[in-house]
């Protein structure tokens, strides 16, 4: 399914029950949207941190966490919070995430501008990876290209 680029707040999307975000592999969620994921899903954060500490979460990995109807795909995009995100890691994580979502019969995944915020990558390099990731899949990626707090998604 084609990737859609929208404006709004991914947590304000009422018909979305799956989310993805870029993570470092050092076990920290102290800035950016990761703070909100940590606040909303403290048990997810605890398991993510443990996986980082014991080496089970590396660049390009996907840690899937589920609670009730909600699914969070934690994508290993940065080696450390002090380092930039890496395009090959983003691409690998996306290639892993899509089949996992298809198997779980997830129709839509809300995702921020992974790698282009605190990850320090140029959005013009990351955007095509997200565009390509949704092609040929039954999963729609809903990429929140422009953040507007509390706003439901609108087309950009």
Rosetta silent file (secondary structure, phi, psi, omega in degrees, C-alpha in Angstrom):
SEQUENCE: XXXXXXXXXXXXXXXXXXXXXXXXXXXXXXXXXXXXXXXXXXXXXXXXXXXXXXXXXXXXXXXXXXXXXXXXXXXXXXXXXXXXXXXXXXXXXXXXXXXXXXXXXXXXXXXXXXXXXXXXXXXXXXXXXXXXXXXXXXXXXXXXXXXXXXXXXXXX
SCORE:     score description
SCORE:     0.000 S_00000001
   1 L     0.000  142.377 -179.404    0.000    0.000    0.000 S_00000001
   2 L   -62.306  145.690  174.389    1.383    3.450   -0.728 S_00000001
   3 L   -74.163  137.588  177.004    2.996    5.389    2.089 S_00000001
   4 E  -110.125  134.486  177.110    1.021    8.486    3.110 S_00000001
   5 E  -105.957  125.553 -172.931    2.734   11.635    4.344 S_00000001
   6 E  -132.623  168.775  173.149    0.616   13.678    6.749 S_00000001
   7 E  -110.837  141.665  176.602    0.614   16.595    9.164 S_00000001
   8 E   142.472 -158.575 -176.330   -0.492   16.123   12.759 S_00000001
   9 L  -119.099  117.742 -175.169    0.212   14.164   15.927 S_00000001
  10 H   -60.530  -26.513  178.279    0.609   10.409   15.538 S_00000001
  11 H   -79.476   -8.030  178.161   -0.912    9.846   18.975 S_00000001
  12 H   -96.633   -0.574  178.439   -4.034   11.768   17.870 S_00000001
  13 L   -77.321  108.422 -172.502   -4.776    9.360   14.993 S_00000001
  14 L   -70.880  -28.482 -175.567   -7.928    7.635   16.233 S_00000001
  15 L  -102.341   22.009  179.488   -7.958    4.731   13.789 S_00000001
  16 L  -118.168  129.519 -178.202   -4.305    3.738   14.229 S_00000001
  17 L  -120.788    2.245  178.554   -3.292    1.066   16.727 S_00000001
  18 E  -127.805  139.871 -177.306    0.304    0.453   15.628 S_00000001
  19 E  -133.488  153.808  173.791    3.215    2.843   15.912 S_00000001
  20 E  -136.370  149.685  174.424    6.878    2.786   14.961 S_00000001
  21 E  -155.305  154.664  178.339    9.754    5.005   16.002 S_00000001
  22 E   -79.158  140.510 -178.872   13.513    5.092   15.698 S_00000001
  23 E  -130.780  153.559  169.384   15.511    4.119   18.769 S_00000001
  24 E   -83.874  167.332 -178.122   19.120    4.137   19.812 S_00000001
  25 L  -103.319   20.193 -179.730   20.708    0.868   20.878 S_00000001
  26 L  -104.731   -2.601  176.968   21.988    2.247   24.190 S_00000001
  27 L    86.267   20.491 -178.897   18.717    1.953   26.117 S_00000001
  28 L  -114.267  134.923  171.859   17.878    5.653   26.379 S_00000001
  29 L  -131.159   69.746 -172.676   14.581    7.355   25.555 S_00000001
  30 L  -110.080   -3.316 -178.947   15.288   10.782   26.973 S_00000001
  31 L  -144.809  165.190  175.403   14.509   13.189   24.128 S_00000001
  32 L    63.538 -155.848 -177.156   12.146   13.732   21.236 S_00000001
  33 H   -66.613  -21.892  178.873    9.137   11.533   20.601 S_00000001
  34 H   -58.473  -32.954  178.482   10.833    8.645   22.415 S_00000001
  35 H   -60.649  -40.529  179.993   10.017   10.403   25.699 S_00000001
  36 H   -69.327  -38.802  175.538    6.316   10.167   24.861 S_00000001
  37 H   -62.267  -42.852  179.225    6.623    6.467   23.974 S_00000001
  38 H   -61.973  -42.661 -179.692    8.424    5.907   27.285 S_00000001
  39 H   -66.357  -44.197 -177.059    5.717    7.807   29.194 S_00000001
  40 H   -73.434  -32.638 -173.328    2.820    6.003   27.501 S_00000001
  41 L  -131.248   70.396 -176.728    4.359    2.525   27.595 S_00000001
  42 H   -61.240  -34.120  178.019    6.664    2.196   30.632 S_00000001
  43 H   -67.298  -36.047  176.197    6.746   -1.616   30.438 S_00000001
  44 H   -62.356  -45.232  179.775    7.860   -1.372   26.806 S_00000001
  45 H   -60.247  -43.009 -179.458   10.650    0.976   27.832 S_00000001
  46 H   -59.249  -46.372 -179.803   11.768   -1.394   30.573 S_00000001
  47 H   -68.613  -39.384  176.403   12.024   -4.320   28.158 S_00000001
  48 H   -57.938  -47.090 -178.941   13.703   -2.151   25.481 S_00000001
  49 H   -61.696  -42.907  177.856   16.329   -1.027   28.002 S_00000001
  50 H   -61.599  -43.102  179.434   16.992   -4.612   29.088 S_00000001
  51 H   -62.625  -39.550  177.810   17.388   -5.705   25.466 S_00000001
  52 H   -65.113  -44.504 -177.374   19.882   -2.906   24.840 S_00000001
  53 H   -65.075  -34.023 -178.335   21.873   -3.756   27.963 S_00000001
  54 L  -100.955    9.927  173.044   22.193   -7.445   27.143 S_00000001
  55 L    84.473   10.366  179.597   22.846   -6.983   23.415 S_00000001
  56 L   -86.617    0.365  178.684   19.498   -8.225   22.065 S_00000001
  57 L  -131.073  108.701 -175.759   18.734   -4.891   20.351 S_00000001
  58 L  -122.445  173.073  177.249   21.200   -3.827   17.671 S_00000001
  59 L   -53.365  133.020  178.449   21.228   -1.517   14.649 S_00000001
  60 L    85.139   -8.583  179.578   18.561   -2.529   12.147 S_00000001
  61 L   -76.144  161.285  174.131   16.677   -4.664   14.676 S_00000001
  62 E  -127.466  121.699  174.137   12.970   -4.403   15.400 S_00000001
  63 E  -104.696  112.881 -178.619   11.650   -4.925   18.902 S_00000001
  64 E   -95.743  128.666  179.413    7.875   -5.458   18.701 S_00000001
  65 E  -125.619  131.270 -178.880    5.892   -4.717   21.843 S_00000001
  66 E  -125.318  140.936  172.835    2.171   -5.381   22.186 S_00000001
  67 E  -147.811  113.347 -177.285   -0.335   -4.456   24.856 S_00000001
  68 L    58.777 -131.509 -178.681   -4.019   -4.970   24.141 S_00000001
  69 L   -80.979   -7.067 -174.990   -4.840   -3.468   20.761 S_00000001
  70 E   -91.965  139.700  174.713   -1.635   -1.381   20.658 S_00000001
  71 E  -129.515  134.793  175.568    1.583   -2.428   18.928 S_00000001
  72 E  -122.162  125.062  174.198    4.847   -0.486   19.025 S_00000001
  73 E   -98.838  110.798  176.828    7.659   -1.237   16.601 S_00000001
  74 E   -91.984  117.275 -174.793   10.932   -0.028   18.113 S_00000001
  75 E  -103.951  124.129  179.631   13.399    0.354   15.240 S_00000001
  76 E   -75.924   94.900 -174.112   17.153    0.237   15.939 S_00000001
  77 E  -110.542  -18.146 -178.318   18.267    3.280   13.944 S_00000001
  78 E  -130.327  136.926  177.624   21.093    4.782   16.050 S_00000001
  79 L   -66.017  -35.121 -176.600   24.008    3.011   17.748 S_00000001
  80 L  -152.721  157.542  179.686   23.913    5.444   20.670 S_00000001
  81 L   -66.996  -18.296  177.912   21.969    8.570   21.586 S_00000001
  82 L   -85.543   -8.310 -176.189   25.181   10.551   21.024 S_00000001
  83 L  -109.723  157.795  177.106   25.511    9.232   17.445 S_00000001
  84 L   -73.176  157.729  172.216   23.555    9.947   14.287 S_00000001
  85 E   -66.963  161.634 -178.591   21.049    7.519   12.829 S_00000001
  86 L  -123.898  127.013 -178.288   22.269    5.325   10.003 S_00000001
  87 H   -55.375  -45.347  179.411   20.425    4.944    6.701 S_00000001
  88 H   -60.956  -33.583  178.567   21.268    1.224    6.276 S_00000001
  89 H   -68.451  -40.338  177.900   19.883    0.550    9.779 S_00000001
  90 H   -62.921  -47.649 -178.667   16.650    2.392    8.960 S_00000001
  91 H   -61.128  -44.044  179.231   16.270    0.492    5.710 S_00000001
  92 H   -63.151  -44.837 -179.200   16.926   -2.887    7.387 S_00000001
  93 H   -63.285  -41.220  178.466   14.483   -2.157   10.218 S_00000001
  94 H   -64.230  -42.723  179.061   11.758   -1.122    7.764 S_00000001
  95 H   -63.584  -28.974  177.261   12.312   -4.286    5.673 S_00000001
  96 H   -80.769  -41.719 -175.392   11.928   -6.335    8.862 S_00000001
  97 H   -63.860  -44.182 -173.873    8.954   -4.418   10.267 S_00000001
  98 H   -58.118  -51.457  177.659    6.668   -4.649    7.217 S_00000001
  99 H   -62.501  -34.551  176.783    6.459   -8.485    7.082 S_00000001
 100 H   -62.337  -42.373  178.768    5.999   -8.612   10.859 S_00000001
 101 H   -66.860  -41.568  177.940    3.075   -6.186   10.549 S_00000001
 102 H   -60.690  -44.711  179.669    1.587   -8.159    7.637 S_00000001
 103 H   -61.511  -34.511 -179.798    1.774  -11.395    9.660 S_00000001
 104 L   -85.338    1.882 -179.509    0.018   -9.657   12.567 S_00000001
 105 L    60.144   36.907  175.948   -2.648   -8.333   10.157 S_00000001
 106 L   -84.626  129.161 -176.083   -1.811   -4.732   11.025 S_00000001
 107 L   -91.098  -34.283 -176.048   -3.270   -2.379    8.430 S_00000001
 108 E  -139.938  143.140  175.469   -1.651    0.949    9.352 S_00000001
 109 E  -128.830  123.574  175.039    1.445    2.072   11.212 S_00000001
 110 E   -85.963  134.094 -175.042    1.912    5.668   12.364 S_00000001
 111 E  -145.523  136.608  176.743    5.539    6.742   12.225 S_00000001
 112 L   -80.671 -173.473  177.767    7.375   10.043   12.778 S_00000001
 113 L   -75.457   73.714 -175.914   10.267   11.366   10.677 S_00000001
 114 L   -58.258  139.190  175.904   12.611    8.639   11.892 S_00000001
 115 L    78.330  -14.118 -173.368   16.289    9.447   11.734 S_00000001
 116 L  -104.365   -4.715  176.079   15.729   13.047   10.655 S_00000001
 117 L   -95.732 -104.536  178.053   15.144   14.701   14.020 S_00000001
 118 L   -67.144  -18.068  177.307   17.555   13.832   16.794 S_00000001
 119 L   -72.112  -14.051  171.228   19.011   11.206   14.430 S_00000001
 120 L    67.890   14.920  176.486   20.507   14.121   12.432 S_00000001
 121 L   -87.010  155.691  176.472   19.936   12.647    8.960 S_00000001
 122 L   -72.899  123.778 -178.150   18.748   14.736    6.024 S_00000001
 123 H   -56.392  -32.821 -179.419   14.999   14.126    5.601 S_00000001
 124 H   -65.406  -17.423  176.060   15.426   14.097    1.814 S_00000001
 125 H   -91.820  -30.878 -177.275   17.480   10.888    2.243 S_00000001
 126 H   -83.067  -39.730 -175.613   15.127    9.183    4.718 S_00000001
 127 H   -52.241  -46.145  179.648   11.798   10.041    3.036 S_00000001
 128 H   -63.103  -29.694  176.740   12.407    7.817   -0.039 S_00000001
 129 H   -64.832  -41.871  178.536   13.157    4.842    2.238 S_00000001
 130 H   -68.952  -38.938  177.847    9.775    5.276    3.901 S_00000001
 131 H   -59.501  -47.497 -177.206    8.103    5.783    0.514 S_00000001
 132 H   -70.256  -32.317 -175.535    9.580    2.540   -0.817 S_00000001
 133 H   -60.858  -34.653 -177.785    8.880    0.537    2.345 S_00000001
 134 H   -82.816  -17.926 -176.946    5.118    0.690    1.869 S_00000001
 135 L   -65.363  134.035  177.844    5.100   -0.228   -1.815 S_00000001
 136 L    76.434    9.972 -178.131    3.799   -3.710   -2.534 S_00000001
 137 L  -113.080  158.646  173.357    2.634   -4.208    1.043 S_00000001
 138 L   -86.403   -5.247 -178.326   -0.799   -4.516    2.608 S_00000001
 139 L   -96.290  128.843  175.537    0.442   -2.238    5.415 S_00000001
 140 E   -93.553  126.025  171.692    0.005    1.509    5.057 S_00000001
 141 E   -89.267  124.774  178.066    2.740    3.645    6.574 S_00000001
 142 E  -107.108   95.655 -172.938    1.277    6.891    7.847 S_00000001
 143 E   -90.786  119.517  178.958    4.318    9.158    8.104 S_00000001
 144 E   -85.146   91.675 -174.144    3.842   12.255   10.232 S_00000001
 145 E   -74.350  -35.266  178.314    6.035   14.576    8.216 S_00000001
 146 E  -127.021  123.496 -177.965    5.020   17.722   10.092 S_00000001
 147 E   -85.395  129.348  171.038    4.174   17.563   13.796 S_00000001
 148 L  -134.434  110.839 -174.624    1.199   19.527   15.131 S_00000001
 149 L   -53.866  129.964  175.008    0.407   18.657   18.754 S_00000001
 150 L    76.245   -4.211 -176.358   -3.034   17.138   19.299 S_00000001
 151 L   -90.926  131.750  173.139   -4.052   17.334   15.646 S_00000001
 152 L   -64.359  155.535 -175.695   -5.484   14.330   13.846 S_00000001
 153 L   -64.744  138.993  172.156   -3.628   13.558   10.602 S_00000001
 154 E  -131.857  148.442 -178.488   -4.292   15.622    7.502 S_00000001
 155 E   -61.468  144.392  177.528   -2.701   15.156    4.084 S_00000001
 156 L   -98.131    0.000    0.000    0.389   17.206    3.309 S_00000001
